[in-house]
Structure formats: C-alpha cells, structure tokens
Amino acid sequence: MSGHFKYIVVGRGMMGAAAARHLAEKTDGVALIGPGEPKDIKSHQGVFASHYDEARITRTIDGNADWALLANRSIARYDDIATRSGVDFYGPVGCLIVGPKRGGGNPYIDNVCAAAARLSVATEMLDDASLKSRFPYFTFEAECEGVFERDNAGYVNPRALVEAQSVLARNAGVTLIDDIVVSTRDENGVVCVATASGATYTADKVLVAAGGFSISENLLPQPISLDVYARTVAFFEIPDDEAERYAGMPSLIYEPRDTRKHIYLLPPVRYPDGKVYLKIGGDPDDILVKSDMEIRAWFRSGGRESVREHLSDIVEGLVPSVDRSRISMAACVVSKTKSGYPSIGFSTSSRIAVLTGGNGTAAKSSDEIGRLGATLLLDGKIADDAFTTDFSPAFL
C-alpha cells in the first residue's frame, strides 16, 4: 500500500489519537498509523502501548502550573469528546490525596494545598477521624491529612478515551491505518514513512507520538533524550457480591511517611474479562529499558513479582478487606523527559516532529497535549503564553 497525506501521526495511543483528531478538525489529509491492542500479550511480537487499561487517575490539582493547565484544559473537553463520540470514558468519583499531617518534616500536603489554592480548586480537608468516617475501606497510618477534590476528578478509561478520539478522528476524515511504523525519512521534499507490513506512505509533515517506543531506531532523524522505565501494576479482583463495600471509593494518591511506599490506587472498575478489579501502582525502584526490543520483552514478561508482592503488602494495610489471594499483575512503561514536561517539537528535520514524554502523569491531560502537537504541525510552533515552558524536546 501507499499514499500521500498532508500529515501523518505515528502512534495510536492517547496522545497520538488526540493529535490526529485535533488536526482533522482543522484540515484534511490526515492519517493516523498505529496497531490495535494485541489479543495475546505474552506471544505478541509487535509493539505495545500503556493505555491497555480501564482506569487512570484524573484531577485538576497539580503542583506544577503547566501540568495543571494541561489537565484543566483536557478535563474541560471530556464532556464534548464523550458526547460527540458516543463513548463514555470518564468516572467522576473524585480524587483523594493523603499524606503526613502538615507541620512535620514532609511538605507533601502543604504543597497540594498550595497548588489547590493557586488554581482556586474547591477541596475538602480531612483529618484522621474524617478520613476514617468518609472512607471506611481505607486504613491510613496515624496523623495523616487528606485533600479531597470532588469535582472534575476521578478516573478516565484510557482504552475508551483512545476509542473516543479515534471515532472523532475518523468522523473528521482521518485515515486510520492498522500497522506499525518502522522508519521515517525526510527526502525529496516529503517524509517517507515505512511500515512493518511493507507499505510506504509519504507526507508533508509527520508527528511521531509513539510513547516509549519513540526511542526506537529510525523513527526520528536523531535519537530523542527519553528515559523509559519498566512499571508493574497489581490488580485485586473484587467479587460482585462485595462491590457494595467499596461504593463511592475515589481515586487515591497516598504518600505515607516511608516515601518508598508512595502509591496510587484506582477504585474497583469492571475490566474486559467481565471481572471487577481494584488497581494499585507504585514501583519502589526504577528499571530502565533501553531499546525497542527491551520494551517489547518487558511487556511480554507481565511485570515483576517483587513489585507485585510490594504492592500486595501495601494493600494489606491500606485496604485490609481486600482478598489478597485474588491478585494479578501487568507490565507497562513510563517515559520521562529531562525537562519533566512532554516533548513537543521538531527534530533536525522541519518536517518530522515528536510528541512524547508523559512523565507518568499524562493520561488525564492527553487531549491538550495532543492539541499542542497538532498546533505544532499546523503552525510550525507552539505559541501559547499561558505556559511557562516551550515543550522543546532534547535530543542525544
């Protein structure tokens, strides 16, 4: 197969699908190339994505002004995306952030409160007794405080969000191509895009939004500075007859005094296998994956048993009513940039740009990040004085 497009977006994850949608709502001639979710992860030999999940935390509060703006702009568009696509992806259950009581040596809750005040976000402060009364399924260590954001917070379903963006992209005229891009080359005034199936496409400009796989050889004219870390998440099955026990559970971010046990937790959500799971994440250490092949092998591995047990021990104290024998795990990756912000900019080629670097916090903000990637291709730059950073990527 072959064909020419004005713009090709490489990568059909949360950022890439959003970028293609925003592009197509401004212009024609857009293609989005990326594979769907593999049916059998353990035997899959192609690329993967980290959005193969049913719940990621969303909240407006963020200690960093730019990340807060990315989140707020995205959340403000959730209803429109869901309404126009017909795909529900947002669970407005609120977000609870808990840490050591203010006045001690850990400034975590002080920083959360300062961020909420700066953004004029309505929150509720909860002491030990209030936390126990409002959220009886949680058992926090003594002398904690909680910041509860009830509105514009909860979780998004990343699978459904990608589907919603893809529906809108298709409706706006995007050509969706189920394939894996293996290289991009700037030559003879166009970008040549080669795929694993042997197809070759050309485009005036290309946006590489391949998540951790953006470090793959030949996707960009020069290697991007991006650290990709292996992550393990654990799932605890909640039987249907026990679901009522956890009714009203919000998304949770918890920093105990031992910061190595900092975790995030999602409320019970029904997964594609028909079962309901409570999910927890928070690796106590970092493992760097340095190549395309290492990332693929990591996803196939299904995660680390040591992290699964670490998370299980935390759940034993935090949600003691959960049956820890009903545990499973999965592998994903987090992509971190040197700046701590998404990398959105052109490479050495003025026709090949990159959009990557979720830094472990981009799911909720992916629509605005995608919009900025679309703006870059359309205008040649991101001109938005509301941000203090210019999102410039760093290359090796």
C-alpha positions, 0 to 999 in steps of 0.5 A: 500500500501507499499514499500521500497525506498532508500529515501523518501521526505515528502512534495510536495511543492517547496522545497520538489519537488526540493529535490526529483528531485535533488536526482533522478538525482543522484540515484534511489529509490526515492519517493516523498509523498505529496497531490495535491492542494485541489479543495475546500479550505474552506471544505478541511480537509487535509493539505495545502501548500503556493505555491497555487499561480501564482506569487512570487517575484524573484531577485538576490539582497539580503542583506544577502550573503547566501540568495543571493547565494541561489537565484543566484544559483536557478535563474541560473537553471530556464532556464534548469528546464523550458526547460527540463520540458516543463513548463514555470514558470518564468516572467522576468519583473524585480524587483523594490525596493523603499524606503526613499531617502538615507541620512535620518534616514532609511538605507533601500536603502543604504543597497540594494545598498550595497548588489547590489554592493557586488554581482556586480548586474547591477541596475538602480537608480531612483529618484522621477521624474524617478520613476514617468516617468518609472512607471506611475501606481505607486504613491510613497510618496515624496523623495523616491529612487528606485533600479531597477534590470532588469535582472534575476528578476521578478516573478516565478509561484510557482504552475508551478515551483512545476509542473516543478520539479515534471515532472523532478522528475518523468522523473528521476524515482521518485515515486510520491505518492498522500497522506499525511504523518502522522508519521515517525519512525526510527526502525529496521534499516529503517524509517517507514513512515505512511500515512493518507490513511493507507499505510506504506512505509519504507526507508533508509533515509527520508527528511521531507520538509513539510513547516509549517506543519513540526511542526506537531506531529510525523513527526520528532523524536523531535519537530523542533524550527519553528515559523509559522505565519498566512499571508493574501494576497489581490488580485485586479482583473484587467479587460482585457480591462485595462491590457494595463495600467499596461504593463511592471509593475515589481515586487515591494518591497516598504518600505515607511517611516511608516515601518508598511506599508512595502509591496510587490506587484506582477504585474497583472498575469492571475490566474486559474479562467481565471481572471487577478489579481494584488497581494499585501502582507504585514501583519502589525502584526504577528499571530502565529499558533501553531499546525497542526490543527491551520494551517489547520483552518487558511487556511480554514478561507481565511485570515483576513479582517483587513489585507485585508482592510490594504492592500486595503488602501495601494493600494489606494495610491500606485496604485490609478487606481486600482478598489478597489471594485474588491478585494479578499483575501487568507490565507497562512503561513510563517515559520521562523527559529531562525537562519533566514536561512532554516533548513537543517539537521538531527534530533536525528535520522541519518536517518530522516532529515528536510528541512524547514524554508523559512523565507518568502523569499524562493520561488525564491531560492527553487531549491538550497535549495532543492539541499542542502537537497538532498546533505544532504541525499546523503552525510550525510552533507552539505559541501559547503564553499561558505556559511557562515552558516551550515543550522543546524536546532534547535530543542525544 
